[in-house]
Amino acid sequence: MCSMREDRVLEAVRVILEEIGEDPNREGLKDTPKRVLNFFKEIYGGIGTDPKEELSAVFDEDHKEMVVVKEIPFYSMCEHHLVPFFGKVSIGYLPNGKIVGLSKLARLVENVSRRVQVQERMTTMIADAINEKLQPMGVIVAIKAEHLCISMRGIKKPGTETATIASRGVFQEDVNLKNDFFQLLKL
């Protein structure tokens, strides 16, 4: 988990409130610095952790067909504007003698999403963690997300989605297998 000096965060939030013209001592804002501190602890809880540690329940299994967990919801923070982006992650892998507990894939997404980042890096981190821990024949990760830096500021285009994909092993080489993954996502 990320480490932070709580006193500095509390003071920084007070300063920001003052600088935007607010009174940090008024009724509705008195506890805001502490609430923001607790929020930061929660949403940045993946910083400094190894995502592969979430894949702890690995089992020997002779399953040779694709495993897909689709539409795992997530919330993360854009490193460019420190505003949220959120969406869904779908993961497919082709086992090579080892499978992982399905809930561990959701835990992996949760871990990786709890940091400041770009969607492209998040996609890569998830694929690499699965690839390194399970050593499957292949892995593919697809993320679809809405970025509030596009929706609520700047160009202001709500509903715009960004899609990213990372593939490893046979998913890079076999277009039919990749197409099978995307067909399963439509079910």
Secondary structure, DSSP 4 states (H G I P E B T S, - for coil): -----HHHHHHHHHHHHHHTT--TTSGGGTTHHHHHHHHHHHHTTTTT--GGGG---EEE----S-EEEEEEEEEEEETTTS-EEEEEEEEEEE-SSEEE-HHHHHHHHHHHHSSEE-HHHHHHHHHHHHHHHH--SEEEEEEEEEEHHHHTSTT--TT-EEEEEEEEEHHHH-HHHHHHHHHHHH-
